[in-house]
Amino acid sequence: MRRRPVALGPFDAMEKGPHNSQRTRLCFLASLSVFFWILLLYFHFVVLGSSPTIEDSVASKPVKFESPYIKVESVPARVTDVHVEEEKPAPVKIGENTADEKVVAYPFMRALRTAENKSDPCGGRYIYVHKLPPRFNEDMLKECRSLSLWTNMCKFTSNEGLGPPLENVEGVFENTGWYATNQFAVDVIFSNRMKQYECLTNDSSIAAAIFVPFYAGFDIARYLWGYNISARDAASLDLVDWLMKRPEWGIMGGKDHFLVAGRITWDFRRLSDEESDWGNKLLFLPAARNMSMLVVESSPWNANDFGIPYPTYFHPAKDEEVFVWQDRMRKLERKWLFSFAGAPRPGNLKSIRGQIIDQCRSSKVCKLLECDFGESKCHSPSSIMQMFQSSLFCLQPQGDSYTRRSAFDSMLAGCIPVFFHPGSAYTQYTWHLPKDYTTYSVFIPEDDIRKRNVSIEERLNQISPEQVKIMRETVINLIPRLVYVDPRSKLETLRDAFDVAVQAVIDKVTRLRRNIIQGRTEYDNFVEENSWKYDLLDEGQREAGAHEWDPFFSKPKDEQRDQPAEAAKNSWKNEQMISTS
């Protein structure tokens, strides 16, 4: 029998078959080589392909970005801190998609991103309030007798700035919510309302805007008469110096800061350092030019102040008080076609008040409340409001300056205002009043009265009863946004004058921040002396051209500056007529 050969193991084969073993080693080495190259290619294309390139590494270094608004050095775009990574904003790309595209992170990016958090009701609405030394606010209230040369302001700063409650003896008001509020008390009213704002924050990095609780109006009121310019400017210079040392100021150079002054802008726009010039120079200080200042009358030729309503006598504590008042104004019987409360201005040759008073005297449908002979009714809130409540239209010519508190008192009474100069409302209170002024008011140009002797009565009679009813309803619906709520309370469903103003400031700062990121400006060829035009532009318009109201504001520069200052002086001389001037 033939014996079957015994199978060899691998190691025996290597010893006994040299040719076979060499082929096996070559195959093993080839396989190992292929595996190595596959692994190398995978590491190069898959692993290294997702890592930063050289260009990325360069872009991640800090870069300088020049902006027309601020200068800021970014942090490395790809550097993160595991403890705060969720709070850091995503970098924003500036410029075109080119090889040298840079990545810049702005210090206000975190504040912008809060608006994206839909679960946060305060997202994009946070306000940071500077904790000023008391010399800038509270100390002034302690020295309230020095706040006015003629008026004891101590009683008007009571009740959080609302003044003493008004008694409803004649049934003109409601039993609650009515106060003898001074027309220059907005400083303290606004600051106290801010303490109740629902979205305050101690973290300035998430703030949509920064509030400066400086009582600018009360400050200048102390020194307008009989003091040199050093005394008038001292607190303003001190404030600016304090602010500029704060880290919050450096974020945007103050462009996210705002403050309130319950006076007309001309009290803060002294043109020179001559002792005889009026007011202080707060709004002309370089740092203050960056801030937004809310005043009861703004300048049509400057961009750093914004008009907010004068305070009225009504300061509701809850929504129901507003609704009750509105319903009452709708139901009133109004026996007068039009009315006027005020005094003539014989020293002002351009004033039309004398002609308005003459027309009202000669009309059987006009109610006149003259104030030039010290008639006590001009100082009585109930007399003023009673007249407005019984009138369809209320005449609102210029006061000592463009504006009057009376305009807001009349609208509070459901009376349709009649204006004679666009600077009395239309270019002033663009945050609070409709852009289409014909929906809530009547405009009769001053020259129609001054040169053409147009009959006010005839002009108003041309408006149909149906249209009058529609306009009055619009005025009554505006009431919530024209009054300041009691600072100790908060409305539930309505927005008051404070709410509207704060949101407008937030929107302004937010637009500026986004424009900085995009490397653009809000308007093309911005001209500051045409500031009054820009808020009147339609959405999408970026340039202000010729306007029908140009003749009202196109004056020689000296006249533009000097006339308002003179008006401010006259306003102080007539300050005792608080209700009507």
C-alpha positions as CSV (number, residue, x, y, z in Angstrom):
1,M,0.0,0.0,0.0
2,R,1.1,3.4,-0.9
3,R,1.3,5.7,2.1
4,R,-0.4,9.2,1.7
5,P,2.0,12.0,2.3
6,V,1.8,13.8,5.6
7,A,0.5,17.4,5.3
8,L,3.2,20.0,6.3
9,G,2.5,22.9,8.8
10,P,3.3,26.4,7.8
11,F,6.6,26.5,9.6
12,D,7.6,23.1,8.1
13,A,6.8,24.5,4.7
14,M,9.0,27.5,5.2
15,E,11.9,25.2,6.0
16,K,11.3,22.6,3.3
17,G,9.9,24.8,0.5
18,P,12.1,28.0,-0.1
19,H,10.3,29.1,-3.2
20,N,6.8,28.9,-1.7
21,S,7.8,30.8,1.4
22,Q,9.3,33.7,-0.6
23,R,6.1,34.2,-2.4
24,T,4.1,34.2,0.8
25,R,6.4,36.9,2.3
26,L,6.0,39.1,-0.8
27,C,2.2,38.9,-0.6
28,F,2.2,39.8,3.1
29,L,4.4,42.8,2.5
30,A,2.3,44.0,-0.4
31,S,-0.8,43.8,1.6
32,L,0.8,45.7,4.5
33,S,1.9,48.4,2.1
34,V,-1.5,48.8,0.6
35,F,-3.1,49.0,4.0
36,F,-0.6,51.7,5.1
37,W,-1.3,53.9,2.1
38,I,-5.0,53.6,2.6
39,L,-4.6,54.6,6.2
40,L,-2.4,57.6,5.2
41,L,-4.9,58.8,2.5
42,Y,-7.8,58.5,5.0
43,F,-5.9,60.5,7.6
44,H,-5.0,63.2,5.1
45,F,-8.4,63.7,3.4
46,V,-10.8,62.9,6.2
47,V,-9.1,63.9,9.5
48,L,-6.9,66.8,8.3
49,G,-9.5,68.0,5.8
50,S,-11.8,69.1,8.7
51,S,-9.0,70.9,10.6
52,P,-8.1,74.6,10.3
53,T,-6.1,75.5,7.3
54,I,-3.2,78.0,7.4
55,E,-5.5,80.7,6.2
56,D,-8.0,79.8,9.0
57,S,-5.2,80.0,11.5
58,V,-4.2,83.5,10.3
59,A,-7.9,84.6,10.4
60,S,-8.2,83.4,14.0
61,K,-5.6,85.9,15.2
62,P,-6.8,89.2,16.6
63,V,-7.5,91.7,13.9
64,K,-8.1,95.4,13.9
65,F,-11.3,96.6,12.3
66,E,-11.9,100.2,11.5
67,S,-15.5,101.5,11.7
68,P,-16.8,105.0,11.3
69,Y,-18.5,104.5,14.7
70,I,-16.1,102.6,16.9
71,K,-12.6,101.0,17.0
72,V,-12.4,97.6,18.5
73,E,-9.9,94.7,18.5
74,S,-11.5,91.4,18.2
75,V,-10.8,88.3,20.3
76,P,-9.5,85.2,18.4
77,A,-12.5,83.9,16.5
78,R,-11.9,80.2,17.3
79,V,-10.8,80.6,20.9
80,T,-13.4,79.4,23.4
81,D,-13.7,79.0,27.1
82,V,-15.6,75.8,28.2
83,H,-17.1,77.7,31.1
84,V,-18.7,80.4,29.1
85,E,-18.7,79.0,25.6
86,E,-22.5,79.1,25.4
87,E,-22.6,82.8,26.2
88,K,-20.0,83.8,23.5
89,P,-21.5,85.2,20.3
90,A,-20.8,83.6,16.9
91,P,-18.3,85.6,14.9
92,V,-19.8,87.8,12.2
93,K,-18.1,87.9,8.7
94,I,-17.3,91.3,7.3
95,G,-16.8,91.9,3.6
96,E,-17.0,89.8,0.5
97,N,-16.2,86.1,0.3
98,T,-12.6,86.6,-0.7
99,A,-9.3,84.9,0.3
100,D,-8.6,87.7,2.7
101,E,-11.9,87.6,4.5
102,K,-11.6,88.4,8.2
103,V,-13.7,87.5,11.2
104,V,-14.6,90.2,13.7
105,A,-16.4,89.8,17.0
106,Y,-17.8,93.0,18.5
107,P,-18.3,93.5,22.2
108,F,-22.0,94.1,21.7
109,M,-22.6,90.9,19.9
110,R,-23.9,89.1,23.0
111,A,-26.5,91.8,23.5
112,L,-27.7,91.4,20.0
113,R,-28.0,87.6,20.3
114,T,-30.3,87.8,23.3
115,A,-33.1,88.8,20.9
116,E,-32.7,85.4,19.3
117,N,-33.6,83.6,22.5
118,K,-37.4,83.2,22.0
119,S,-37.8,81.7,25.5
120,D,-36.6,84.9,27.1
121,P,-39.4,87.6,27.2
122,C,-36.7,90.2,27.7
123,G,-34.5,89.1,24.9
124,G,-33.3,92.2,23.0
125,R,-35.0,94.5,25.6
126,Y,-32.6,94.6,28.5
127,I,-31.7,98.0,30.0
128,Y,-28.6,98.6,32.1
129,V,-28.8,101.6,34.4
130,H,-25.7,103.4,35.5
131,K,-25.4,103.8,39.3
132,L,-24.6,107.5,39.3
133,P,-23.3,109.3,42.4
134,P,-26.2,111.0,44.1
135,R,-25.0,114.5,43.2
136,F,-26.3,113.8,39.7
137,N,-29.9,113.1,40.8
138,E,-31.1,112.4,44.4
139,D,-29.2,115.3,46.0
140,M,-31.0,117.7,43.7
141,L,-34.3,116.5,45.1
142,K,-33.1,117.1,48.6
143,E,-32.4,120.7,47.6
144,C,-35.7,121.0,45.7
145,R,-36.3,124.7,46.7
146,S,-33.4,125.6,44.5
147,L,-34.8,124.0,41.3
148,S,-36.8,127.0,40.2
149,L,-36.5,130.7,40.8
150,W,-40.3,131.2,40.8
151,T,-41.8,127.9,41.7
152,N,-41.4,125.8,44.9
153,M,-40.6,122.5,43.2
154,C,-40.7,120.5,46.4
155,K,-44.4,119.8,46.1
156,F,-44.0,118.9,42.5
157,T,-41.3,116.3,43.1
158,S,-43.5,114.5,45.6
159,N,-45.3,111.2,44.7
160,E,-42.4,110.1,42.5
161,G,-42.4,113.3,40.6
162,L,-46.2,113.4,39.9
163,G,-46.9,116.2,42.4
164,P,-49.8,116.5,44.8
165,P,-53.1,114.7,43.9
166,L,-55.8,116.8,42.3
167,E,-59.2,117.0,43.9
168,N,-62.1,116.2,41.7
169,V,-64.4,118.9,43.1
170,E,-66.0,119.9,39.7
171,G,-66.1,116.4,38.3
172,V,-63.7,117.2,35.5
173,F,-61.3,114.4,36.4
174,E,-61.7,110.9,37.9
175,N,-61.2,110.3,41.6
176,T,-57.9,108.6,41.2
177,G,-54.9,109.0,38.9
178,W,-54.9,112.8,38.6
179,Y,-52.0,115.0,39.9
180,A,-50.9,118.6,39.7
181,T,-47.8,117.6,37.6
182,N,-45.3,120.2,36.7
183,Q,-44.5,120.4,33.0
184,F,-40.8,120.2,33.6
185,A,-40.9,117.1,35.9
186,V,-40.1,114.4,33.3
187,D,-36.6,113.9,34.6
188,V,-37.7,112.3,37.9
189,I,-40.9,110.7,36.5
190,F,-39.0,108.9,33.8
191,S,-36.2,107.7,36.2
192,N,-38.8,106.4,38.6
193,R,-40.6,104.6,35.8
194,M,-37.3,103.0,34.8
195,K,-37.0,101.5,38.3
196,Q,-40.2,99.5,37.4
197,Y,-39.0,98.4,34.0
198,E,-39.5,94.7,33.7
199,C,-36.2,94.0,31.8
200,L,-33.5,95.7,33.9
201,T,-30.1,93.9,34.1
202,N,-26.9,94.3,36.1
203,D,-25.0,92.7,33.2
204,S,-24.2,95.5,30.7
205,S,-23.0,93.0,28.1
206,I,-26.5,91.9,27.4
207,A,-28.1,95.4,27.5
208,A,-29.9,96.7,24.4
209,A,-29.3,100.2,25.7
210,I,-27.8,102.0,28.7
211,F,-29.7,104.5,30.8
212,V,-28.0,107.5,32.5
213,P,-30.3,108.7,35.3
214,F,-29.0,112.3,35.4
215,Y,-31.5,114.9,36.2
216,A,-30.3,117.2,33.4
217,G,-33.4,119.5,33.4
218,F,-33.3,120.0,37.2
219,D,-29.6,120.7,37.1
220,I,-29.8,123.5,34.6
221,A,-32.9,124.9,36.2
222,R,-30.8,125.8,39.3
223,Y,-28.4,128.0,37.4
224,L,-30.1,129.6,34.5
225,W,-30.5,133.0,36.2
226,G,-27.7,134.9,37.9
227,Y,-25.0,132.2,37.5
228,N,-21.9,132.2,35.3
229,I,-21.2,129.6,32.7
230,S,-18.8,127.7,35.0
231,A,-21.7,127.0,37.4
232,R,-24.0,126.1,34.5
233,D,-21.6,123.6,32.9
234,A,-20.1,122.1,36.0
235,A,-22.4,119.1,36.5
236,S,-22.5,118.3,32.7
237,L,-18.7,118.2,32.5
238,D,-18.5,116.2,35.7
239,L,-21.1,113.7,34.3
240,V,-19.3,113.2,31.0
241,D,-16.0,112.7,32.8
242,W,-17.5,110.1,35.1
243,L,-19.2,108.2,32.2
244,M,-16.1,108.1,30.0
245,K,-14.1,106.3,32.7
246,R,-16.7,103.5,32.9
247,P,-16.0,100.3,30.9
248,E,-19.6,100.4,29.5
249,W,-18.7,103.7,27.7
250,G,-15.9,102.1,25.7
251,I,-18.1,99.5,24.0
252,M,-19.7,102.0,21.6
253,G,-18.3,105.4,22.7
254,G,-21.6,106.3,24.4
255,K,-23.7,105.6,21.3
256,D,-25.8,103.1,23.3
257,H,-26.4,105.5,26.2
258,F,-29.5,107.7,26.7
259,L,-30.7,110.2,29.2
260,V,-33.8,112.3,29.8
261,A,-34.2,116.1,30.4
262,G,-37.6,117.5,31.1
263,R,-36.9,120.8,29.4
264,I,-36.6,122.1,25.8
265,T,-33.4,121.4,24.0
266,W,-32.3,125.1,23.8
267,D,-31.5,125.1,27.5
268,F,-28.6,122.7,26.7
269,R,-27.3,124.3,23.5
270,R,-25.3,127.4,24.5
271,L,-23.5,128.6,21.4
272,S,-20.5,130.2,23.0
273,D,-18.7,130.8,26.3
274,E,-20.0,134.3,26.5
275,E,-21.6,134.9,30.0
276,S,-24.6,136.5,28.3
277,D,-25.4,133.3,26.3
278,W,-28.3,131.2,27.5
279,G,-28.1,127.7,29.1
280,N,-25.3,125.2,29.3
281,K,-23.4,123.3,26.6
282,L,-24.3,119.8,27.5
283,L,-25.6,118.8,24.1
284,F,-22.6,120.3,22.4
285,L,-20.0,118.4,24.4
286,P,-18.3,115.9,22.1
287,A,-19.2,112.9,24.3
288,A,-22.8,114.0,24.7
289,R,-23.1,114.2,20.9
290,N,-22.8,110.4,20.9
291,M,-25.6,109.9,23.5
292,S,-29.3,110.2,22.8
293,M,-31.1,112.8,24.9
294,L,-34.8,112.7,25.3
295,V,-36.3,116.2,25.8
296,V,-39.8,117.7,25.7
297,E,-38.7,119.7,22.6
298,S,-35.9,118.7,20.3
299,S,-33.9,120.6,17.8
300,P,-34.8,120.2,14.1
301,W,-31.2,120.8,13.1
302,N,-29.4,118.3,15.4
303,A,-29.3,114.6,15.6
304,N,-28.6,113.8,19.2
305,D,-32.0,114.8,20.8
306,F,-35.5,113.3,20.5
307,G,-38.9,114.7,21.5
308,I,-41.0,113.0,24.1
309,P,-44.4,114.2,25.4
310,Y,-44.8,116.8,28.1
311,P,-46.3,115.2,31.2
312,T,-50.1,115.7,31.6
313,Y,-52.2,115.6,34.8
314,F,-53.2,112.0,34.2
315,H,-51.1,109.1,35.6
316,P,-53.1,105.9,35.6
317,A,-52.1,103.0,37.9
318,K,-53.9,100.4,35.9
319,D,-55.4,99.7,32.4
320,E,-59.0,100.1,33.6
321,E,-58.4,103.7,34.6
322,V,-57.3,104.4,31.0
323,F,-60.3,102.6,29.5
324,V,-62.8,104.4,31.7
325,W,-61.3,107.8,30.8
326,Q,-61.3,107.0,27.0
327,D,-65.0,105.9,27.1
328,R,-65.9,109.1,29.0
329,M,-64.1,111.3,26.4
330,R,-66.1,109.5,23.6
331,K,-69.4,110.3,25.1
332,L,-68.9,113.9,26.0
333,E,-71.0,116.6,24.3
334,R,-68.8,119.2,22.8
335,K,-70.5,122.6,22.4
336,W,-67.6,124.6,21.1
337,L,-66.2,124.2,17.6
338,F,-62.8,125.3,18.7
339,S,-61.0,126.8,21.7
340,F,-57.8,128.5,22.7
341,A,-56.1,129.0,26.1
342,G,-53.0,131.2,26.2
343,A,-51.6,134.7,26.1
344,P,-50.5,136.9,23.2
345,R,-46.8,137.5,22.5
346,P,-46.6,141.2,21.7
347,G,-42.8,141.1,21.9
348,N,-42.6,138.5,19.1
349,L,-43.5,140.1,15.8
350,K,-43.7,136.6,14.1
351,S,-46.2,135.2,16.6
352,I,-49.8,134.7,15.3
353,R,-51.3,134.4,18.8
354,G,-52.7,137.9,18.7
355,Q,-54.6,137.1,15.4
356,I,-55.8,133.8,16.8
357,I,-57.2,135.5,19.9
358,D,-58.9,138.1,17.7
359,Q,-60.5,135.4,15.6
360,C,-61.7,133.5,18.6
361,R,-63.1,136.7,20.2
362,S,-65.2,137.4,17.1
363,S,-66.5,133.9,16.7
364,K,-69.7,132.5,18.4
365,V,-68.3,129.0,18.3
366,C,-64.9,129.6,19.9
367,K,-64.2,129.4,23.6
368,L,-61.3,131.6,24.7
369,L,-59.4,131.5,28.0
370,E,-57.1,134.5,28.1
371,C,-54.1,134.4,30.3
372,D,-52.3,137.8,29.8
373,F,-54.0,139.5,32.8
374,G,-53.1,136.9,35.3
375,E,-56.5,135.2,35.2
376,S,-56.5,132.5,37.8
377,K,-58.3,130.0,35.5
378,C,-55.2,129.8,33.4
379,H,-53.5,128.2,36.4
380,S,-56.3,125.9,37.1
381,P,-56.0,122.3,35.7
382,S,-59.8,121.8,36.0
383,S,-60.6,125.0,34.1
384,I,-58.2,124.1,31.3
385,M,-59.3,120.5,31.0
386,Q,-63.0,121.4,31.2
387,M,-62.6,123.8,28.2
388,F,-60.8,121.2,26.2
389,Q,-63.4,118.5,27.0
390,S,-66.1,120.8,25.6
391,S,-64.3,121.6,22.3
392,L,-64.1,119.7,19.0
393,F,-60.8,121.4,18.0
394,C,-58.1,123.0,20.2
395,L,-55.8,125.6,18.7
396,Q,-52.1,125.0,19.4
397,P,-49.9,127.8,18.0
398,Q,-46.3,128.0,18.9
399,G,-45.6,128.9,22.5
400,D,-42.4,130.6,23.6
401,S,-40.7,127.9,21.5
402,Y,-42.1,125.4,19.0
403,T,-44.1,123.3,21.5
404,R,-46.7,123.5,24.3
405,R,-47.7,121.2,27.1
406,S,-51.2,122.3,26.2
407,A,-51.2,120.1,23.0
408,F,-51.0,117.0,25.2
409,D,-53.6,118.2,27.7
410,S,-56.0,118.8,24.8
411,M,-55.5,115.4,23.3
412,L,-55.9,113.8,26.7
413,A,-59.4,115.5,26.7
414,G,-60.2,114.0,23.3
415,C,-59.9,117.4,21.5
416,I,-58.4,117.4,18.0
417,P,-55.3,119.6,18.0
418,V,-54.9,122.3,15.3
419,F,-51.2,123.1,14.6
420,F,-49.7,126.0,12.7
421,H,-46.1,124.9,12.5
422,P,-44.8,121.4,11.8
423,G,-42.2,121.9,14.6
424,S,-44.9,122.0,17.2
425,A,-45.7,118.2,16.8
426,Y,-45.1,116.6,13.5
427,T,-41.3,116.7,13.5
428,Q,-41.0,116.5,17.3
429,Y,-42.9,113.5,18.6
430,T,-42.3,111.0,15.7
431,W,-42.1,108.1,18.2
432,H,-45.4,108.8,19.8
433,L,-47.6,110.3,17.1
434,P,-48.7,108.9,13.7
435,K,-46.6,109.9,10.7
436,D,-49.8,110.8,8.8
437,Y,-50.7,113.9,10.8
438,T,-54.0,114.3,9.0
439,T,-55.4,111.3,10.8
440,Y,-55.4,113.0,14.2
441,S,-54.9,116.8,13.7
442,V,-55.5,119.8,11.4
443,F,-52.6,121.8,10.0
444,I,-53.1,125.4,9.0
445,P,-49.7,127.1,8.0
446,E,-48.9,130.2,10.0
447,D,-48.7,132.3,6.9
448,D,-52.3,131.5,6.2
449,I,-53.2,133.4,9.4
450,R,-50.4,135.9,9.3
451,K,-50.5,137.0,5.6
452,R,-53.8,135.7,4.2
453,N,-56.1,136.2,7.1
454,V,-57.6,132.8,6.6
455,S,-60.7,132.1,8.8
456,I,-60.0,129.3,11.2
457,E,-63.7,128.9,11.8
458,E,-64.4,128.4,8.0
459,R,-61.5,126.0,7.6
460,L,-62.7,123.8,10.5
461,N,-66.3,123.9,9.3
462,Q,-65.1,122.3,6.0
463,I,-64.4,119.1,7.8
464,S,-67.4,116.8,7.8
465,P,-69.0,115.5,11.1
466,E,-68.1,112.0,10.0
467,Q,-64.5,112.9,9.5
468,V,-64.4,114.8,12.8
469,K,-65.7,111.6,14.6
470,I,-63.0,109.5,13.0
471,M,-60.2,111.9,13.9
472,R,-61.5,112.3,17.5
473,E,-61.5,108.5,17.9
474,T,-57.9,108.4,16.6
475,V,-56.9,111.1,19.2
476,I,-58.6,109.1,22.0
477,N,-56.9,105.9,21.0
478,L,-53.5,107.7,21.2
479,I,-54.1,108.7,24.9
480,P,-52.2,105.7,26.5
481,R,-49.0,106.4,24.6
482,L,-49.1,110.1,25.5
483,V,-49.4,109.8,29.3
484,Y,-46.9,108.6,31.9
485,V,-48.1,105.9,34.1
486,D,-47.8,106.2,37.9
487,P,-44.2,105.1,38.5
488,R,-45.4,103.0,41.4
489,S,-47.5,100.9,39.0
490,K,-47.4,99.1,35.6
491,L,-50.0,98.7,32.9
492,E,-50.8,95.2,31.8
493,T,-51.9,95.5,28.1
494,L,-51.1,99.2,27.3
495,R,-47.9,101.0,26.5
496,D,-47.4,104.5,28.0
497,A,-45.2,107.3,26.8
498,F,-42.2,105.8,28.8
499,D,-42.6,102.4,27.1
500,V,-42.8,103.9,23.6
501,A,-39.7,106.0,24.2
502,V,-37.6,103.1,25.7
503,Q,-38.5,100.8,22.8
504,A,-37.6,103.5,20.3
505,V,-34.2,104.0,21.9
506,I,-33.6,100.2,21.8
507,D,-34.6,100.1,18.1
508,K,-32.3,103.0,17.4
509,V,-29.3,101.3,19.1
510,T,-30.0,97.9,17.6
511,R,-30.1,99.4,14.1
512,L,-26.8,101.2,14.7
513,R,-25.1,98.0,15.9
514,R,-26.3,96.0,12.9
515,N,-25.2,98.8,10.6
516,I,-21.7,98.7,12.2
517,I,-21.5,94.9,11.6
518,Q,-22.6,95.3,8.0
519,G,-20.2,98.2,7.5
520,R,-22.9,100.6,6.4
521,T,-24.7,103.7,7.6
522,E,-28.4,104.1,8.1
523,Y,-28.7,107.0,5.6
524,D,-26.9,108.1,2.5
525,N,-25.3,111.5,2.6
526,F,-26.6,112.3,6.0
527,V,-26.9,116.1,6.7
528,E,-27.3,116.9,10.4
529,E,-29.0,120.2,9.7
530,N,-31.8,118.3,8.0
531,S,-32.2,116.0,11.0
532,W,-36.0,116.8,11.1
533,K,-36.5,115.1,7.7
534,Y,-35.1,111.7,8.4
535,D,-37.8,110.4,10.8
536,L,-40.4,111.4,8.2
537,L,-38.9,109.2,5.5
538,D,-40.8,106.2,4.3
539,E,-39.4,102.7,5.1
540,G,-36.5,101.9,2.8
541,Q,-35.7,105.5,1.9
542,R,-32.1,106.4,2.7
543,E,-31.8,110.0,1.6
544,A,-33.7,113.1,2.5
545,G,-34.5,115.5,-0.4
546,A,-36.6,118.6,-0.8
547,H,-39.7,118.7,1.5
548,E,-42.8,120.8,1.6
549,W,-41.9,122.0,5.1
550,D,-38.4,123.3,4.1
551,P,-39.6,127.0,4.4
552,F,-40.5,126.4,8.0
553,F,-36.9,125.3,8.9
554,S,-34.8,127.0,6.3
555,K,-33.5,130.1,8.0
556,P,-30.2,131.9,8.2
557,K,-27.9,130.0,10.5
558,D,-27.6,132.8,13.0
559,E,-31.4,133.1,13.2
560,Q,-31.8,129.3,13.6
561,R,-29.6,129.4,16.6
562,D,-30.4,132.7,18.3
563,Q,-34.2,132.7,18.0
564,P,-34.7,129.4,20.0
565,A,-32.4,130.6,22.7
566,E,-34.3,133.8,23.0
567,A,-37.5,131.8,23.1
568,A,-36.1,129.7,25.9
569,K,-35.5,132.9,27.9
570,N,-39.1,134.0,27.3
571,S,-40.3,130.5,28.3
572,W,-38.7,130.9,31.7
573,K,-40.2,134.4,32.1
574,N,-43.7,132.9,31.5
575,E,-43.1,129.8,33.5
576,Q,-45.7,130.7,36.1
577,M,-48.3,129.9,33.4
578,I,-47.4,126.3,33.7
579,S,-50.7,124.9,32.3
580,T,-50.8,127.0,29.2
581,S,-47.4,128.1,28.0
